[in-house]
Amino acid sequence: MLILGIETSCDDTSAAVVEDGCRIISNVVSSQDDIHNRYGGIVPELASRRHMEMIVPVVREAMDRAGAGPGDISAVAVTHGPGLIGSLLVGVCFAKSLAFVHDLPLVAVNHLEGHIYSVFLEAAPEFPFIALVVSGGHTSIYIVKGFGMYTEVARTRDDAAGEAYDKVSKLLGSGYPGGPVIDKMARRGNPEAIAFPRAKLKKGRDFSFSGLKTAVLNYIRKHPESRKEDIAAGFQASVVEVLTDRVIEMAGLYGVNNITLSGGVSANSSLRRRMTERAAAKGMRVYLPSPHLCTDNAAMIAAAGYRCFIEGRFAGPALNPKACLPLGSGPRPD
Amino acid sequence: MKFQSKSEAETESIGRRLGKKLKRGDVVCLYGGLGSGKTTMARGIASALGISERDVTSASFTVIAEHDADIPFYHIDLYRISPHNVSELGLHEYLESDGICVIEWAGRAEGELPERIIRVSLRYTGEDCREIDITGIEL
C-alpha cells in the first residue's frame, strides 16, 4: 500500500511515497537553508511563502520518482502540527485539496510522531521503547507502548538542544545551523578542558539548556583567549551526557530495552556514539535513523500515516493545523 | 521600578508580579543580552495569566509562540531577526490584537513598536544576579 506523505512544518518542503509504512519509494526534500541562513535562523513569513512556491513541484517530483499516479496512492498523510502555523497551513491545505479532488482518505500526522516513526523506515524496533526526539525546536523523551500510545516523561523547560547549539555557535562566531559546526569543532577540542554544568534541573526529570548557554557565555567573558575547540567540546560533552544519562535512566525506570533517537540533533556523531555505548553496556539496543532521516522529511510522515490508516485514524475536510500540538496526553507517570 | 534578582526563581516571581498587572493589548518589551533572564521573565508573566510554566519554553526557534488563555498570550522572540527584516514578520497583527505581547530582543523592532509599551531591561550583574528595571507601568 502506497501512502503519499507531505511535510511543511518548518523550513523544509517535503513529499514522499512510502510503501507499507517502511519502504521509501521516493523522498524529496527542498531545503530553504539558502533563504534563512543569512538571518541566522528561520523567518516564518519567508518560510510560508517559499512553501507556497515549492509544494506543487515537490509533490510532483515525489510522485514522478515513485512512478505513481493519484490512482496508485491509498491515502494522503500530512503534518498538522506542531510547527510554524503559516508553514503548516500550506501543507494541510494542499493535502486536503489533493485528497478531495482524487477522493483519497486524508490522515493527519503529528510531526513528533513522524520523527519517532522515522526509525521504522530502516528497522523494526519492538514496543515498548523509549524515544528521544531532539531537534532545534523540541527536546522530549517519550515512552512508546504501541502505535499512538505515547507518554512524555521528560522535556526541556527552556531552549531545545538544537537551539542551544545554534546560540553557542553564534557566541563562538560560527555559523547556522550550529549542530554540525559545533560537532566538527568539538572533534578538535578537549571535552574535559572546561567543566560546564550539566543541563538538568535540580528537581525532576526535565532538561534545561538555557543555564548551560549562559555558562558558556560567562566562560567566554572571563576567558576570551580560550580555545574555541575546547569550549565546543566541553559544551557538547554536557549536552550529550545529559541526554544520554536521562534516556538510559528512563529506559531503566520503565524496564525497556529498546531506545530510538530521532530529530535533527540525533545526527550528532558524539550523541550517536555515546548513546550506543552506554546502552550496549546495559544490554539495551539503540535504533538510529540515517542522518538524512533525522532531519525533517515527508517519508517519516508517510510511515506514521500508514499506521494511522491501519488504525482507521482519518481526518476530514475540517482539518486545521495547530502550532502547538503536544504528543501524548494524560498526566505524567511519576 | 528597579529590582535586584538573585536567582532564576526571583526573576520569575518579578515576572509574575508584572503579569498580574497586565491588561488586554499591553505590549511588554524585554531588553537584555543572551542569558540575562528574558525567557524566565516571560515565563513568570505567562504564569500570572494562567499558562503553565512548563509550556513556556524558548520562542527563538519559532519566533512567535501563541498561547491560548483567557487573554491570548503572544510570546515573541526576535533573537534571529535582523532589524531590517522585522517588517516581514507581520508583528502589527499581534501588537494591535487584544492579547498580551511579550517581546524578547525588542530592540530589533524599534520602528514597529506602539507608542505605549512596558519596558523591562535586564542586566547581568553577576553569575546569578540580575538588575531588572521596569518602566511604563505601576507595580
Boltz contact constraints between the chains, C-beta under 6 A:
constraints:
  - contact:
      token1: [A, 39]
      token2: [B, 80]
      max_distance: 6.0
  - contact:
      token1: [A, 40]
      token2: [B, 80]
      max_distance: 6.0
  - contact:
      token1: [A, 41]
      token2: [B, 80]
      max_distance: 6.0
  - contact:
      token1: [A, 44]
      token2: [B, 63]
      max_distance: 6.0
  - contact:
      token1: [A, 45]
      token2: [B, 88]
      max_distance: 6.0
  - contact:
      token1: [A, 45]
      token2: [B, 89]
      max_distance: 6.0
  - contact:
      token1: [A, 84]
      token2: [B, 62]
      max_distance: 6.0
  - contact:
      token1: [A, 136]
      token2: [B, 61]
      max_distance: 6.0
  - contact:
      token1: [A, 137]
      token2: [B, 61]
      max_distance: 6.0
  - contact:
      token1: [A, 158]
      token2: [B, 39]
      max_distance: 6.0
  - contact:
      token1: [A, 158]
      token2: [B, 57]
      max_distance: 6.0
  - contact:
      token1: [A, 158]
      token2: [B, 58]
      max_distance: 6.0
  - contact:
      token1: [A, 159]
      token2: [B, 58]
      max_distance: 6.0
  - contact:
      token1: [A, 163]
      token2: [B, 58]
      max_distance: 6.0
  - contact:
      token1: [A, 163]
      token2: [B, 60]
      max_distance: 6.0
  - contact:
      token1: [A, 163]
      token2: [B, 61]
      max_distance: 6.0
  - contact:
      token1: [A, 214]
      token2: [B, 35]
      max_distance: 6.0
  - contact:
      token1: [A, 217]
      token2: [B, 34]
      max_distance: 6.0
  - contact:
      token1: [A, 217]
      token2: [B, 35]
      max_distance: 6.0
